[in-house]
Amino acid sequence: MTTRWNDCERRPYRNSIGRMSEIGNMSESHPIEKTIGTSMNDGEVSLSRRARMLWGKTDRFDGSRWLPLYVHMADSIGMAARLWDHWIPDSTKAMFVRSIGDEILAHRVYLLLAGAHDIGKATPVFQSKPIRFDISADGTPASLAWLPERAGLPIRDFSNPSQPSHPIAGQAILERHLTTTYGWPLGVARSYASVVGGHHGTPPDGHRLDEARRGEPIRVGWDDEAKDLWEPVQRELLEFVIRRVGLSPDDMARLGARRLEASSEALLTGAVIMADWMASNSDEGMFPLIAVPGTLSGFGETQDDDVHSWDGLRRRADRAWRTLHLCTPWHPVADDLHMDDSTLDEWFRNRFSLPQGASPRPVQREAATIAARTDDPGLMIIEAPMGEGKTEAALAAAELLAQRTGCGGVCVALPTMATTDAMFGRAHAWIDSLPTQPGTGEKTVWLAHGKAQLNEEFRGIIAASRNMASAWSSIDMGEEKTRRDAASPETVVSEWMWGRKKGVLANFLICTVDQVLMGALQMKHVVLRQLALANKVVVIDECHAYDAYMQEYLKRILEWLGGFRTPVILLSATLPERQRKEMAEAYLRGRESGGRANAPSPTQDGGAKRQTRYRRRSRSRSGAVASNVNASDGSSSIIVASDSDTSCEEAYPLITYSSGGRLRMQAVEPSGRTLHVMCRMMPDDDDSLISLLDGLLRDGGCIGIICDTVPRAQHVAALLSERYGDEHIRLTHARFMDMDRMDNERELRELLGPRSTLVNGRRPERLIVVGTQVLEQSLDIDFDALITDIAPVDLLMQRLGRVHRHVRGAGQQDRPIPLRAASCHIRGITEWDAGIPRFDGGVRTVYEEASLLETLGVLGLGAPGASMEASLPKDIASTVRLAYGERVEETIPEAWRESYAKAVVSRTDTQTKKRERARHYRIKSLQGMIGEEETLVDWFKTTAIDDVDDDKGQRAVRDTQETVEVMLLRRDGDSIRLLPWVGDKQHGIEPGATVPADSVPNDRLALLISQCSVRLPIVMSGYEDGDIDALIGALEHGCDAETEMWKGSPWLAGRLAIFLEGDGNSGLMTSMNGFVVRYDRRAGLSVEREGDQ
């Protein structure tokens, strides 16, 4: 094909697009061909020679292969067009439409920003960059600067060719073009151009942007000598994009009158990053590089893509999209939103594999009804007792909300890895049960937490997905119908959406809550995480379980999700009233911020929604309650109306939900079962514990003991093993190796789960389970009686849900006679000093003393041996609301008041410090940004946290100090072995097998080694002495020689190991950095300072 190297042309063009469908039908395909000017549909790409000679991508090797900048811009437009048509869900498109004001313009704005994202490469400083990361010593060109130089563009040598970065330069160039060519106000231009400035994952820095605009104009081609050459080329390329996406001068004028909201900027940046990453893939089948003209490789080349015609560029994008196999958004099959009772019963049975005749519980029925019928739904908070089916209620509501709002998936977030792993199987079964619309493809899923790769069910889905992808490769990729009709799993892992950054973009995300909280963290590529969340209905379980630090991140991400109009469902059994109020405020604050920045949303009767005015709490004539929910920042409050005669303070179960800008509360009838638990104080000494257990276990039984710290749990387990024998004791906590922890939890579910009974022989006649907080919320297991350390009252109520959780025969007759009445015995108080409780030192390191005193006060347990009867679920809400309410001090005995006052001051100080620390790395308030008309420029107040290691982000949102994870292996003479009980007979790996130190372990063995990981306790990190580097140094010194070859394994690269010595019977131990480290299969990891044994 001949190439026209004519000077810059300005061809006339016209718009040829028809109106897009309404928001509700946005899932229909709207190919790029319908959105561009007809004069650009066929024939050659018309650009000046100078514009064609700017490089965008190189081979980073010898400079023989490249991609012109205009081609990468066109490739990016092609990927953005297909993402809009086939991947971005209707709910996210609707948010762009609200911000931009027109559905066609919203589409074209995304394509514009995707096409213009690399305009900063059209600068002298970028074109001078070396093509290789290392210094060339073999005579190959240092850069491709000779290409634009031959075309007449002057380029100099720059001492630092990375300043300004091309995203910052690109923002400056786009701002300049929009303000000078189209007369846009700078603030409006910046709101669009900041997407370009942030497309590498970090928001643009205002100081660097000013430097790019005014500091050294020679670097961007704006100096007096070069501007007449460089500025026309920059304008030409931007107009090339504007014409290509079909924007007319009238369109540009309309856009210039309306600034983008910060929420839209963030999601557009995430979507542009996706298009850029796809268009930057130079693999075969994607967007391969082509030969550089004028080089030897350019002669005789016949296999390169045609990048000189629109038809060639279109074929290139079509091929890449087929190669990606990117699944479409999940499209729920449309259900009747006004199902009668029998229809709803059948619907629930189909979704959750319930037996014939089963029906949803009241809270499940009410949640589904509210999700189906509420006008303009947004937030839903479900408060219900343990065992009421909150999870199923949330999943049912999520499906209906997705159907109504156009969301393309669901995110379910839980507090711990254990709860997340337990949820994954349930969620997977539910996802498979969801019907899909014909031709919409598979449902993609991702499990996100630090140990997700060890989850066997998730690994199985990955393996099945890869087998399917391999089968696809044998099918003619042009035969789309053949590929669609090929048999495939119901739920898959997308090949492209593999990894830390992209996995969260799957339709269905099951994750630990930090994955959601990181959406409010000043972390690189946070916009991708926000896009992933905005595309889904977000469900957050156990929302009460997060401290003051994490609550700050939770409230901030709720505010942004409200701004995105993302449906959110929060679940809790024990939610303090103030916490409910603050979370609801945060969500509606974000929602109403967006409403103020845009045109009013129409109501069903076609009118505009009136601004909600604040009023004091009052009771209406109908008995509904309206509450004054004042925002913490002093903004106007939100009306809360109860749909029930029961007051909000008394209602439980309770569903709080938003309808537009209004917050409503619906009291729900409990399912009917009432549990009475007798709670008694007991001494904290060992003899008292043994004496109590001797009595409780005289006829057998299964007893749970929850300790607040790992050392207390290990001590109790050792004490009871000596008394009752190892075979009757199980211990579980966080300091077991991953493999052992998962085995422990699997065994407990098998022994004490709902399907384990004495009749079928699965439930043991006598068992004592000792554990930490993992027993509080992670496992669906049931004890005959409970012994627990003192804890804040909401957590204590959660623990009570583990005793008699399941019905064991009529009248609990399948339990031992002494244990048929539920009981809970509370310890952790070492003495009563003049009637004032003194708590164990370990307990006080975990929970604030003021909160523990409040627990005793509201429960009336003010003396040694005191007792009270808790009625569940009736007492849960009232007790928790009293403990966290303004009148809690009235429950504190007079003799404790002075100690309590000091403890409250200490707690307030601690919480204030936590909140301040959280604000350091938390993103800005959406309300504040929209109110101040801020863009994403200077969005981050501090340096962004790098996203290379998710662990940094998880620690940042959980307020945890850095600890070190190690793999535990055994040194046996000159060889390294697995621990004696670790093996995989299914794959031929015997327990205690030798691990090679002179070669890379095979994948099966490497996976097994990685499952032998555990975190060292914080005391070893030496924060008091700033000694974590010393610990890491000691670990590296101790394992470098043996693990050098392991760097070749993806499972083991960069991992640290500790080599224990011993045979596993007398104990495994070693010394490390001043500590004695021990590991035992029954007790887990323990450490002591040398000399303290």
N, C-alpha and C positions, 0 to 999 in steps of 0.2 A: 504493500500500500504506500502510495506517495503521501508525503506529509507537507502540509502548507505551513511554512514558517512566516506567514504574513504578520505585519504589525497588528497591534491590538485592534480588533474589530468590535463594533457595537451593532449587533444585528437587531432589527426590530423583533419583538416577540409579543405574544398575546396570551392571555389566560384561556385555558380550555377545560377547566375543572367544573364539574357539577357539584351541587351541595352534598356534603357527607350525610350519612344517616344520623338520626338522633342519637344522643348519648347511649340510650338503652340498646342500640344495635351497632355500637362501634366495633364490635368484633368482626364485622364483615370486612372483607379485604378491600383495600383502596390502594391499588398499585401505584408506584411512583410515576408510571407513565401518565396517570390521570392528573397529576399535580404539577407537571412541568409545562413550560411553553412549547407549543407544537413545533416551532422552528428548531428546537434542540432535540427532538425525538429521534431523528435519523441523521445519517451523514457524519462528517468529520467534526471533531472538537475544534472549535475556532478560538485559538489563543495566540498571542504574540510569541515570537521566538524566545524572548526574555522570560516570559511566564512559563514556557515549556521547559526551560533549562534549569529551573530551580529543583534541587533534589529534596525529596522528602524521606526516603528510606535508602539504606545501602546494605551491602552484604557484610560489612564490618570485617572484610578480609583483604581483598586486593583491589577493590574499586572497580571491578569489571561488571558488576550488576547493581542495579539501582531501581528506584521508583520515583518518577517525577512527582513533585509536590501536588500538582493538579490531579494526578491519578489517585493519590491517596485521599485527597479531598473528595473526589467522585466516589471512590470505594466506600468511604465513610458515610456519604449520603445514601449509597445503595444499602448498606447495612442498617442505617437508621430507618430507612423507609420500610424495610422488612421487619424490623423490630416493632415499629408502630403498627404495621398491618397484622402481624402474627404473634407478637409476644406481649407487648405492653397491655395490661388489662384495662377494661373500660373505666374502672374507678379512677385509675391514675390519669388516663386521658381526660376524664371529666374535670380533674383538678387543674390540669393545664388550661382547659377551656375556661374555667372560672377565672383564672388569673389573666388570660390573654383576651378573653371576651368573645372569641369566635372559634368554632371547631376547626374550620379549614386553616385559619391562621395558626392555631395551636400546632397542627400537624406540620405546617411549613416552617414555623419557628424552630421546632426540633431539628428538622432537616438542615436548616440554615446553620444552626450552632454546631451540628455534627460536621457539616462541610467546612466551616470556618475555623474549627478548633485548632488547626495547626498553621494558621496564617502567620504566626510568629516565626515560622521557619523561613518566611520570605524576607529575610534580613541579612545584612552583611555578616553579622556576628555568627549567626547559625550556619550560613553557607561556608564559613571558614573553618568549621569544626572538623577535626580529623575523622576519617572513616573507621579507624581502628581505635580500640581502647588502649592498646600498647603502642609504643613508639616504633614506627616502621624502620627496619634496618636493611631491607632487601630491595630498595629502590622503588617500591610501589608508591603510588601517589599518597601524600599525606592527607589529602582531602579531595572532594569533588568540586572545589571552588573554581577549577578551570572551566567547568561547564557554563555557569552564569557569566564568568569573566569573558569568555569567547562570545557570549551573546551581548556584551557591552555593559554589564553591570559591574561597577568597581567593588572590589573586595580587598580588605587589608588583613594583615596578621594582627590578631588580638591576643594580648597576654592572658586573658581569661575569657575563652570563647563560650563560657556558660552563663555569663551575665550580660544582659538579663536572660533568664530562662525563656525558652520559646513560649510557654504559656503566658508569662507576664508580658512579653513583647506582643504576643497575639492579642491580649486584652487591650493594650494601648493602641494597637493598630485598628482594631475593630471599633473602639470608642471614637477614635479620630474620624474614621470613615462615617460612622453614623451621625456624628455631630456636624461634620463639615459638609458632607454630601447630601444628607437628608434633613439636617437642621434639628436633630433630636436634642432635647435637654441632656446635659451630661449625666444627671442622675438616672434618667431612663436608659441611656446608652450603657451606663455602667451595670445596670441590673441585668442586661442581656450579656454584655461582654464578660462579666465575672464568671460565667459558665466556661468560657474559653480560658480565662485565667486560672481556673481550678481543675482543668481536665486531667491533670496528673495526680489528683487525689488530695491535694492540699489547697485550701482556700487562698486566694491571692492576698499578698501582703501589701498594704497601702503604701508603705515607704518604698518598697521595691518598684511598685507601679509608678510612683512619682519619679523615681530615678530613671526608669525606662523612658518616661515621657519628656523629662527635662534634663536629666543628668548628662548622658553622653549620647546625643542624637546620632553621632557617627555610627554607633553600634546597630541602630535600627534603620539606618539609611535616611535619616532626616536632617543631616548636616547640609550646609549650603552647597557643598561641592557635589553631593550625590543625590539630593532629594528629588531633583527633576528626573532622575533615572529610576530610583527605587519606589518612590511613592506611586507613580502610575502603575507599576507592576502589582503593588499591594492592592491598589484599588481595582485593578483588572481581575485579580483572582477573587476578591470579595464579590464583585459584580458577577463573575462567572458562577459563583455559588448561588447568589440571589436569583439570577435568571434560571439556574438549573432547578431550583426548588419551586419556582413559579410565583415569586413575590413581585407584584407590580409596584410602581411608584405610589399608587393609592394605598396599597397594603402597607408599605413602609411608613406612610404618613399616619395611618391608623395605629400602627404599632408604636410609633414615636410618641403618641399621646397617652400611653398607658404603660407604667413601669411593671416589671415582673415582681411578684412577691418573693420574699426570701424562701418560702417553702417550695415554690415552683423552681426557683434557681437551683436549689439543692437537688431536687429530683431530676431536673433536666441535665444537671452536671453528671449525675449517676448514669443516666441513659446515654449521654454522649460518651462517657468512658467506655460503656459496653460496646458501642459502635466502633470506637477507636481501637479497642483491643481486638475486635474481630477483624477489622480492616488492616490491622498491623501484622496479622498472621501471614507469613510468607511461605507457609508450607504448600506443598503440591495439593491442589484441590481447593486452596483458599485464594490468596492474593500473591502469587509468586512474583519475585523481582524479574526485571527484564535486562537485557544487555545494554550497557552504556554505549551510546552512539560514539563512533570515532575510536573505539578500542578494538583490539583483535577479536575479543569475544563477540563483538557486534557483527562480524562478517560471517555470512553463511548461516546465521541463526534463523531457524524456521519454526521453532516451537514456542516462541514467546507469545503471550497474550496480545491481542489487538487492543492497545490502549489509546489509539488515535481516533476512534469512532465511538459514538454513543452506543451503537449496537454491541461493539466489543466490550465496553465497560459494563453494559447490562448483562451480557453473558457471563462475564467474570463474577459479578455479584450473585447471579442466580446459582452458579456452580458452588460458590462459597456457602450460600445459605443451605443448599442441599447437603453439603459436607458437614455442616454443623449439627444437623439433626436436632435443632433446638425445638423443644416441645412448646406447644401453645399454652396460653393460660388455661387453668381449669375453668370450665364452664359448667356450673351446676345445672342439672336438668331442671327445668321449670316445674315447680310444684305448686299446687293450689295453696295460696297463702292463707286461705280461710278454711283450713281442714276442720271437719267436725271431729268429735272425740274418737269415733271408731277409725276414721281415716288416719288420725294422728297416732293412734295405738299401732296400727299396721305399719305406718312409716317408721316409728321407733323400732319395732321388731325387726324390720328389714335392715336398718342402719346398724343395729348393735347386736344382731344375732340372738334376740331374746326368744324364749320359748313361746309357742302358740298360747294365746290367752293372756300373756303378760301385758302390762300397760305401764306407761311412764309414771314416775312419781310426781307429786304435785309441783315440786320445784322445776322438774324437767318440762312438764306440760306448760307451766307458766312462762318459762324462759323461751320456749319455742313460740308461744303465742305472742309474747312481746316482740320478739325478733321479726315475726311475720307481719304484725299489724301496726306497729308504732310508726307514726309519721316522722320522717327524717331521722332515722335511728343513728346512734353513734356509740355511746358508752353504755355498757351494762356491767353492773357489779352484783355478783351472786354470792350471798352469804347464806350458808346452810351447814348443818352438822356434818361431821365425818360420816361417810357411808351413805349419804343421801343421793349420790350420783351426780355431783356437780360437774364432773368431767364430761359425762354424756350430755348433760344439759348445755354445757358450753359448746360442744361439737355440733349438737343439733342447731343451736342458735347461730353458730358460725356459718353453717351451710345456708341457712335461710337469709342471713345478712349478706353473704356473698352473692346469692341470687338477686337480692334487691339492689345492691350497690355496685355490682359489677366487679368485685374483687376476684383476683385470679388464683387464690389459694388461702391457706390457713397457716398461721404460726402458733405453736403451742410451746410456751416457755415455763420451765419449772426451776425450783431453787437449787437442786443438786444434780450431780451426774447420776446418782443412784435413782432419783425420782425420774429423771429424763430417760434413762435406760428402761425403767419399768413402764413408762408411758409409751415408749416407741412401739412396742408390740401391740398395745391397744390402739394406738393411732394408726398403725399400719393396717390393722384389720378394718378399721373404720374407713380409711382411704380406699381400700380395695372394694368396700361395699358401696361406695358412691357411684351411682350411674353417671355416665358421661354422654354428652351429645355426640352423634355420629360424626366421624371425621375429625374429632378434636385431638386425637392422639393420646399418648400415655399421660399419666399423672406423675410428675417428678417429685421426689422426696429427698430430704437431706437431714442427717442427724448431726447436730453441731454441739460438741463439747470437747474438752481436752483429751478424752479417751474414746472418742466415737469410733475410731478405727478398730477398737477391740470388741465392739458389739457384734456378736455373731450374726444376728438377724440382718443388721445393716450391711455387713460384709456379704451376706448371701444375696441381697438385692443388688449390690454393686457387681458381683460376679455374673448374675443373670443378665444385668443390663449390658455388660461388656460382651457377653455371648451374643446377645441380640444385635449389638452394634456390629459385631464381626459377621453375623449373618447378613445384615444390611449391605455390607461391603461387597457381597457376592451378587447382589441384585443390581440390575441396571439402574443407576441413580436417576435416569431420565424417566423411568417408569414409576411415577409417584404413586399411582393407585396400587401397584404391586407391593410397594414398600408399606403403604398404609394398611393393606389387607394382611400382611404377614403376621403370623401369630406372635404375640409378645406378652410379657408380664403386665399385670394390671398397673403396678407401680414400679417406677424405674428411677435410677440415678442418671441424670443427664451427663454425658461425657464432657460437654463444654463447661457445665456448672460444677466442676470438680475442684475442690480445694477450699482454703480458708476464706478467700475473698468472694468467690463466685458461688459456693455451695448454698449460701443463704438466699440466693435468687431463685431457687427451686420453688415449685408451686406450694409444696407442703414442707414446713420447717419445724422439726422437733428439736428443742434446744434448751440449754440452761439459760437462766434469765439474764446472765451477763451478756449474752449475744444480743438481747434487746436493749439492755441498758447502754451498751456501747454505741447505740444510735444517738446517744446524747453526749458522747465523749469526743473531745478534741483529738481525734485519731485519723490518720491518713485513710482516705477512701471511705470515710464515714458516710458520704453521700450514696455510695453503693449499698451500704447497710440500710440507710433510710429508704432507698428505692425498694429494696427487698421487703421491708416492713410495710411500706405504703401500699404495695401490691396485694396485701393479704388482709384477712381478718386476724387480729392479734389476740391471743388468749394467754393470760398470765395467771398461773396457778399459785396458790399460797402467797398471795400478795401481801399478807401481814408479816411474812417471815423475814423482812429486810430491815436492817437497822437504819439509824438516822442518816448515815452516809449514803447508803444505797437508795434510800427514799428520795434523796435529792435528784439522783439520776433518773429514778422512776418517774417522778413528777415532771422532769424536763422532757423526757421522751414522750410522755403522755400529752404534753402541751403540743409538741410537734406533730404527733399522730392526730391530735384534734385538728391542727391546721391542715393536715393532708386529707381530713375527713375519713380517716381510716377507722372502721369499726373496731372497738376494743372491748374484750370481755375479761373482767377481773374476778378471780375466785378466791374465797376464803371461808374458813369455818369460824375464825375468831378475829374479826376485824374491828379494831378500835374506831369509834365514831369519828374522831378527829382525823384519822388516817383516811377513812372513806371520803370525808369532806374535802381534804386537801387533794386527793387524787382526782375527784370529780371536778373540782375547781380548775386544776391544771389542764385537764382535757378540754373543758368548755372554754377556758381562756384562749387556748390555741384555736379552737373552732371559731370563736367569735372574732378573733383578730383577723382571720381571713375574711370573715363576713364584712368587717368594717372596711377592708381594703378594696373590696369588689362591690359590684352591683348587688342589691338585695336579691336573695333567692326567692323564687316564686313559691307560694303556698298552693295547696290543692285548689283553693278557690280563685287562684290567679292573682291574689293580692300580694303585697310585700309583707314580710315578717317584721313586726314591730320590735324595736329594741326593748329588751327586758329591763324593767325598772326594779330597784331594790326595795324591799319592804321588810319590816320586822316580822318575827314569827307571829302568826295569828291562826286561829281556827276558823275555817270557812263555815258557812251555814250547813254544808253537806257533811261536815265532819272531816274533811280533808285537812291535812296539815301543810302549811307553807312555812318554810324555814329560811332564815337569812343566812346564806352561805357566803361570808365575806372572803374575798380573795386576800391572800397574804400580802399582796403588794398594794392593797388599798383600792383596787379596782372594784367596779360595781359587782354586786352579788347576783346570785342566780336563784330564781324561785324554785322551791322544792315542793311538789304537791303529792300528797299520799293518796293512792287509789283505794285505800282501805280505811275502815273505821278504827283500826288498831294504830296507835301512835307509833311514829318512827322509832322512839326510844324503846318500845316494848316489842316490836315486830321481829320475829325470827322463826323460820327463814325469811329473808328479805331480798328483794331484787330492786336495785336502784338503777335507773336507766334514763338516758337523755332522749328527748324528742325535740329536735332543733336545738334552741338555746335553753330549753327548760329541762330541769332535772325532776324526775318523778320517782316515787318509791311505792313498791307493791308488796304488801305482806302476803306470805304464802303459807298455806297450811302445812304443818309437818307431816311426814309420811305415816305417823301413827305410833312408831315404836318409841318407848321411853325407857331410858336406862338410869337406874339409881346406883350411884357409886359412893360407898362409904370411904371418906378420906380421913386418914389419921396421921398425926405426927409421930415420929419414932426417933430414937437416938441414932447418932451417926457412927457409933463404935461397931467393931466387927462382931463382938459377942451378941449384941442386940440383933444384928442382921441374921446371924446363924440361928438364934433362938426363934425369930419370927418365921424363917423359912422352914425350920423343923415342924412348926405348927401348921403352916399352910400346906405343906407337902405330905402330911401324914397319910393321906389316901391317894397320893400322886397329884399330878397337875402340871401345867405349863405356866411358869412365872417369868415375867419380864422385869428386868432391872435396867433403868435408864440412868446413866451417869452423865454429868455435865462436862467431864474432861476425860481424855484417853487414859492418863495415869490412874484416875479413880476407877475406871472400868477395868483396867488391867489388874489392879490390886484386888478388886472384888472377885474377878474371875479366878485369880490364883487362889484366893482364900476359899472359894466354894469348890474348886476342883479338889482341893485337899480334903474337904469335908464330904463331898458327895460323889467324887470320882469324875475323871475327865469326860467319860462317856455321857454324863448328864449335863454338861456345861457347854454352851456355845458363846463365843465372844465375837462381836463385830464393831468395827470402828474404822476411821479413815487411815490408820497407819498399818494397814495390811497392803501387801503388793496387790497390784490390780487383779491379777489372776486369783489370788486367794480371797480378795474382797468380793469379787463376783461369785466365786464358789460359795462363800459364806452366805451371801444374800440369796442365791439360788436354793441352797439347802433350807434356809428359813422359810422361804415361800412354799417349798414342797412340804415341810413339816407342819407349818402353822397357818397355811393359806385357807381360803374358804372351802376348798374341795378336799381338805385333809381332815379325816375323822377317825375316831377310835374304831368305828365299825369297819372302815376299809383298810385299817392298819397303817395309815399314813401318819396320823397324829400320835406322837409318843405319849406313853403313860406318865412319864416324868421328864421334865426338861426345864432348865433355867437358862434363859437367854440374857446375857449382859451386853449392853451396847451404849453408844453415845446417841447424839441427836438423830442419827440415821434411823433409829427405831421410831422416832417421833413423827416422821412425815414421809419416809421413803418406801415402806413395805406394807403391803396389804396382808398383815398377819394379826393374830388374835391370841391374847393371853387370858388365862383364868384369873390371874391377879397381877397387880402391878406394884412395883417399888420404884420410886423415882426420886432423884435429887430435886430440891426446890428449884423453881424456874419462874420467870414472869408468867402472870396468870393466863395470858393467851396461849403461851406454849404449853403450860400445864394442862389446860383444857384440851389441847391437841393431843397430849400424851394420854389423857383419860380415854380418848377414842380408840386406844389400842387394847383396852380391857373389855372383854365380852363384845368385841367388834362384830362378831358373827353369832348368829343364833345356833346354839349347840343342843338341839333337841327341844321338845316342849318344856318350858320352864327351866331351860338350861340343864336338863336332866342328864345330858351326856358329859357334863363336867363333874369332877369329884364333889361330894356332898358339901364339904366345908367351903368350896369355892363357887357355889352356885349363886351366891350373892356377890356382886362385883365389889372389889375393894382396891384402894390405892393407899400405899404407905409412903409418907414423904420424909426424906432425910436430907442431910447436908447442913444441919445446924450442929456445930460442935459443942456449944454450951448455951445456956440461958443465963446471962450475966445480969443479976438483979431483975430478972424477968424480961430482959432485952435479948433477942436472938442474935447470936454471933455465928456467922456463916463460915463454912470451910474456905480456906484460902484459894483452892482451885476453883470453887464455885464462883467466888468473887472476881476471878480473872475473866470469867465468861459473861456474867450478868451483873448489872448495876445493883448495888445494895438497896437503893431506894425501890427498885422494881420488885425485889424479893420481899421487902417489908410490906409493900402494897399487896402482894399475893396473899400473905398471911392475914393482912388486915381485912381484905374484902371477903376472904373465905372464913373469917372468924376463928382462925387457928392461932390464937395468941398465947398459948402456953404449952409446955411439954405434955404430950399425950392427948392434946385437944383433937376433936374430931368434928366432922360435919358431913352431911349427905348432899352430894351434888346430883341434881336431876338433869339428865341430858336428853334432848337438846335444850330444854327450857332455860337452864341456868347459864348457858354459854354466853349469849349476847348480853344479858343483864350484868353478868359478872365482869366481862371484859369491858363493857362500856362504863361501869362504875370504876374499875381500876384505872382507866385512862381518862376519866372525867374530872371535872373541877371539884367534886365533892369527895374525892378519894381520901383526903386527909382526915375526914371525919371517921373513917374506919380504922385509923391508926390508934392503938391504945395510948393513953396519956403518958405512960412511962416511957414510950418509945419516941415521943415527939421530938425531943432534942436530937437524938441520933438520926431520926428520919429527916429532920430539916437539913442537917449537914450532908446526909446522903443525897438529898434532892439537889442541893447546890453543886455537889460533885457531879451528879448525872447531867445537870443542865450545862455545866462547863464542858463535859465530855462531848455531849451532843452538839453544842455550839462549835466546838473544834472540828467535829466530824463534818458538819455542814460547811464550814469554811474550807476544809480540805477538798470536799467534793466540788465546790464552786471553782476551784483552781483549774480543773481540767474539764469542766462541764461547758457545753456549747451555750451560746447566748439564748436568751428567751426569745421565742418567735414573736410574742406580743410586743416586746420591746423593740425588736428589729423592724417590725411593720410600723409601729407607732413612730419610730424615728426615721422611717424610710431608709433603712440600712440595706445594703446588699451583702453578698458573701465576702466582699473585701473586708479584711480584718475580722472575719467571723471567729477565728480562734484568737484567744488572748495570749496564749503561750505557744511554744513550739509543739507541733503535732506529735502525738505518740506514734512511733513507727508501727506499722501493721505487719512487719515481717514475722513477728511472734505474737500470736493471739494472747499468749499468757500475760503479756504486759497490759493489754487492754482489760483482761479479766481481773487482774490485780487492781487496776486503776478504779474499776467500778465497784469492787468489793472491799476496798480499803484494807487489803492484806499486804503484809510485808513480803518481800521477795524471799522465797525459800528455794531449795535446790532439790530437784528430782534426780534420783539415781536408780540404776538397775542393780539388783542384788544377785550376785553369783557366788560360787564357792571356789576357793583355791585349794587344790588337792595336789600337794607336791609341786611339780612343774606344770601341771595342767589346770585349766579353768573348766569348771563344770556348772551345770544347772544345779539349783538346790535339790536335795535328795528326793523330794516328792514332786518335782516339776518335770513333766514330760507330756508327750502327745503320741500315745500308742497308735492312734488312728493313722498317723503319718510316719510311723516308724521311729519316733524319738522316745527313747527309754527314759524313765525318771533318773535325774542326776547325770544325764549324758554329757560327754565332753563337748566343749565349745571350742572351735578352732581359733587360735590366735595368729596363725600365719596365713590365713586366707579369709575371704568374705563368707560368713555363714549363709547357707541357702535361705530362701525366703521363709520357709516354714519354721526353721530354727530361729531365724532373726525375729519373726513375729512372736515366738514364744519367749525369747529373751526380753523383748520390749514389754511383754505383759508382766515381767518381774520388776516393775517400777514402783517406787514409793517415794513420797516427799519426806525429806528429813525435817524434824521439828524445828520450829523457829529458834529455839535456844541455841542450836548449832550454827545458825547464821551469824551469831555474834553481833547483833545490831547495837548492843551497848558499847562495843569496842570498834564498830565499823569494820568487822572482820569477815564479812561474807566473801570478799575476794580471797582471803587467806584460805577459807574453806574450799572454794572452787579450785584454788591452786593446789591444795593438798589432794583433792580428788583427781585432778588431772595428772598430777605426779604419780599417784598411786595406780592409775589404769592406762596411762598413755601407751606403754609398750605392748600391752595385751590387746588393746582396742584399735591400734593404728589401722589395721586392715579393714576394720568394720565400717570405716568411712564410706566404703563402696556400697553399703546397704542403705536403702531409703528408710528402713525401720530403725537403724542404729546410728546413722550419721549424726555427729554432734552430741551424742548421749554420753553421760558419765556413769561410771560403775563403781561399786564397792565390792571387794572380794572378801567374803567372810571365811572364817576357818572353823573347822569342827565337822562332826559327822551327822548333825541334825538331831541326834538323840540327846547328847549332853548339852546341846545348844550351839548356835552359830554366832560368832562374834568377831570383832576386830577393833583396833584402836584407830581413831581418825581425828586429827586436829584437836587433841586434848579431850576427846570423848571416847567412851566405850560404847560401841554400837552392837546391839544384839537383835537377832531375829528368830522368832519361834513360830511354827505353823499355827499354834493355838493362840498365842498371845500377840503376834504381830511384832512391830518394831518398837524397841525401847532404847533410850540412850541415857547415859549418866556421865557426869564429868569424872575424869580420871581422879582417883583419890576419894570420891564420894561413895564408892560401892560399900 
